[in-house]
Amino acid sequence: MSMISRRGFVRGAALATMGALGGMPMRAGAAEFTWKLANNLPVTHPTNVRMQEAVAKILEETAGKVDVRIFPNNQLGGDTDMLSQLRSGGIEMFTLSGNILSTLSKPTSLCGVGYAFPDYKRVWEAVDGDLGRHLRGIIGKLGLHALDKMWDNGFRQITSGTHPINVPEDLKGFKIRVPVSPQWTSLFKALGASPTSINFNEVYSALQTKIVDGQENAIQLIEIAKLYEVQKYVSITNHMWDGWFFLVNGRAWARLPPKLQEIVARHFDAAALRQRDDLVKLNVTAEEKLRKAGLVFNRTEPAKFRAVLSSAGYYKDWKAIYGPEAWALLEKYSGPLA
């Protein structure tokens, strides 16, 4: 998010550069394992707040043996850049959407199928159940280790600087920023839009300079990223749920003794559950703030958009890509998809 790291985000960057998100002093040379944990979120985001709590508990319970340093706000690069660093070992830990991870293996984007989940109850049943286990198995084959609990990024909504998106026809030719992911690109092409893949650290600038007309994200990120400064409308579409896998470099994880692995996984997984609750509350307050900032909201009928996706062959195409076994796991929680 370097393009929006002015004002309040500068403080977060400074804190992290000093060596700890919450002001914890650096322990140079004290730890047996000093790891970098990177993400693309501002220091004030609940994800980083909960991560810092977990880091402090891990440091304490391991008697200083495991010291995880958090680098928020795209300090170590954009998502695709940080993914490369994670795989090479330059970063030990990274939170990433399965939709973006799908640039390495398409099945990891299975949770991102358009209009698959109607609510959080279905989401958590899926990612904490058989579907999540299936996806973590796929990730393991990429040389990465995924912790058990996914972190929430929320149901995604569309913002626009030109007109509200009320029905699928409003997306015809609409220039929309999407993350670097085949799933996102495919979804919006099937809806008739013109998607452009841009890393999140460049979104504000792309909207400001009108390279794109709009973008899509969870409500809380729209507010935190101050996109209300460069957009006029928010259309509640809930077109996709997105969450983050907590990824660890496979070689680094294997070097960590089992007892330390257990401590690290337990605290980060517990933090993920607390973060999920935080996000539900934050989305409510974020919508209130966006309305006060002048954004105009409208709500849509998902069935209309889903019908367009079905007639465009979107579901049929992705079922063929994922395979019948994986698709059956998705439909176990989503219900039948057209």
N, C-alpha and C positions, 0 to 999 in steps of 0.2 A: 504493500500500500504506500509506496514511497511518494506517489503523486498527491496523496492526501495526508501526508505526515506532518503538516504544518500545525500550528497552534498546539492543542492539547497532546498531540501524538509525539511532539518533540521531546516532551518530558519523559515519555515512556522509553524512547530510544536512548536517552541519556542514562536512565536507570539501568537498562540492560547492558549498555556499554561499560558501566562501572562494575558489572560482574554479577548482578542479581536483580531480578525484577522487583522484588519487594524491599530492596535496600540491604539484603543480607551481605555481609562482607565476604570478599573473595577468600578462598582457602588455598592459595597457591601452594602446590606441592603436598598438600595434606591428604588428598584422596588417592585411592588406588585406581579409581575409574572416574575420569572427568569427561563428561559427555556434553555435547551440544544438542539442544532441543529447539528446533526451528518451526515457525509458523508464519502465516501472512496476516495475523490479526493485531490490532492495537493493544497496547499494554493494559488498557482498561477493560477489554472484553472479558466476560466471565470465563472463557476458556483459559486465558492467561492467568486470571486470578486463581482459579482452581488448580491449574498446573503448578503455580508457585507454592500453594499450600502443600501439594503432594511432594514437591521437591524438598521442602523444608522437613517433612516427615521422613522422607527417604534418607536424607542426610543424617537425621537424628537416629533413626532406627539402625542404620548401617554403621553407626559410630564414625561417620565421616568418610567411609570407604567409597560411597557413590555420591558424587557431586555433579548434579545436572544443572547446566547453565542454559537459561531460556533466552532465545533470540527472536523476539516478536517482530511484527510489522514489516515483514519482507527484508529485514536487515541483511540476510544472507542470499537474497535474490528472489526472483519470482518463483512460482510453484514448480514449473518445469525445471528450472535451474536447481532448486533445492532438492528435487527428486533425483537429479543426476548426482548431486553431492551425497545424498543418502546412500545411493547404490555404491558409490566409490569409497565410502567411509569417511568423507570429509565432514559429514553430519551423522551423528549416531541415531537421532530421533527426529521424527517429522510427522505432523498431522496433515493428512491429505484426503481429499474426496476420492471415492472409488471411481467417480466419473473421469477424473483427471488421471488417476492411476491406470485407467483403461487404455491409455496411449501405449502401455507396455503389454497389457493383457485385457482384451475387451470384456471378458466375463466379470471383472471387478466392478463394472458399472451397472450390474444387475439391479441394485436398489434404486437406481436413477431412472428406471423406465417411466415414461410420462404417465401421470395420473394412475400410478399403480396402487398407491396407498391413500385411503380416504382420511386417515387420522393417525395420531401418535400411537394409539394402542396397537394398531396393526404393524407399525414401523418397528416398535421395540420387540414385539413378539417375533418378528422376522429376523432382525439383526442379532438378537440375543438367543435365537434358536437355530434351527437347522440351516437356514439360509446363511446366517452369519458364519457358522462353522464351515460351510462349503466355500465361502469367499475367502476365509482365512487360509484354508488349504491351498487355494489358488495363489494367494499372495506368498505363501511359503515357497512355492516353486520359483518365485522371482528373486530369491535370495534375501527376502525380507521377512521379519517376524511381526505379526499384527497382534496387539494385545486384545483381550477378549471383548472389551466394551468399546463401542463406537461413540464418538462425541457428536453432539447435535449441531447442525448448521441451520436446521429449520426447513419448513416448506417454503418454496420459492415463489416470488411474486414478480410481476413485470412493471417496470417504471418507464415512463415516456416523457419526452420533452415536446412532443407534437400533438398527440391525441390520446384519449383513453382507449384501452383495449377492452371492449365489452363482449365482442363475439369473435370467432376465428377469422372472419373476413377483415377485421381491423388489423390483422397481422400481415396482410398481403403487401409484399415489398418493404415491410418495416425493417429498417436496419438496426439489428439488435446485437449488442455485445454478449458473447457467451464465453465461458472458460474454454481452455484448449482441451477439447474432449469430443470424440466422435458421437457420444450419446446426445450431448446438448445440440451439436450441429444438426444431427439427424432429426431430432425432435422439432426444431424450429423450421427446418426446411420442409418437413411434412406438413406443418401448419401454414406454409406459404410465406414465411418471413425470409429475410436475408441475413443470416447469422454471420458474425465476424468474431473469430477467436482472438481474445486479448487477455493477457494475464491481469489479475485483479489490481496489481500495483499501477496499472495504466488506465483503469476504468474512468476515474474522475476526469482526466485529461481528454480521453476519447469522447466523453459526453460534452465537455466544455467546448471543445473545438468542433463538435458536431460530426465527427467521423462516423458516429453511430447516433441513431435517434433515441435509443433506450437501452436498457439492460434488464437483467433479472437476478434477484437475490432474495435472501430472507429479510424480513422487515427490520430486524435489529441491525443487520449490516448496512442497510440503506440509510438508517439513521446515524450509526456510528461513523460511516464513511462520508457523511454530510452530502449525500447525493441530492438532497433537497435543494441544494444551491444551484444545481444544473439540470433538474428535472421538474416536471409540473404535475404528473399524474402517477398514481399507484393503482394498479389493477390487481385485485386479489384473485389469483388464478389457481394457486396451490398446484401448479402443474408438475411439480417434482419435489420429492423430499431429498435432502442432501445431508450427509453426515461425513465425519472425518474418521478414517482409520488412524489409530495411533501406531505408527510404523517404526520399527527398529531395524537398523542394519543387521543382517543375519549373522555376519562374522562377529560383530561387537556383542551381540546377544549371546552367542555361543561361548565367548570368552568370560562372560559373567558367571560366577559360581551359582549353582541352583538356588541356594538360600537367598542370595542377593537378587536373583531373578524373581523369586516369589515376593520379596519385599517391594521391589520396583513395580511389578505388575499389580499387586494388591492396592497400592496407594494410587496409582494412576487410574485403575479401573474404578475405584471408589470416587475419585475426583470426577470421572466422566459421568457417573450417576448424579452427582450434585450439579454438574454443569447442565445436564438435561433439564433439571428443574429450573435452574436459573434462566435458561433460554425461553421457556414458556412464559415466565413472568416478564422477561425483558421485551419480548415481542409485543406484549400488551402495552407497556409503557412507551415503547418506541413508536407504535402507531399513534398514540396520543401526541407525542412530540412532533411527529411528521405532519399531522393535521394542523397543529399550532404553527408550524413553519410554513404553512400555505399549500401543502400538497393536497390534491383532490383525489379522493378514494372512490373506487367502484368495485363491486363484487360481481363475479361471473358464474356461469353455470358450467361446471366441469364436463357434464355429459355432452355438450355441444362440441367442445374441443376434442374430447375422446373419440367422438364419432368421426371427426375429420381425420384424426390419426389412423383410425381403423380403415377408413376408405382409401387412405393414401398408402396402405400396406406397411405402415410403421411397425405395428406389433408383429405381423407375419415375418418381416425382415429380421427383426431382432430375435425372434424365437429361433430362426434358422442360425443366427450367429451364436447365440448362447447354447443352443442344443436343447433337446427335449427334457433331459434330466434337470438342468439348471432352471429351465422355464417352469417346470412342474413345481420346483421348490418355491419359486416366486409366487406362483398362483395359489400355493398352499396358504399363503398369508394375504395376498391381494384379492383373491377371488378370480374367476375367469376373466381374461383379457381378450378383447376382440381380435 
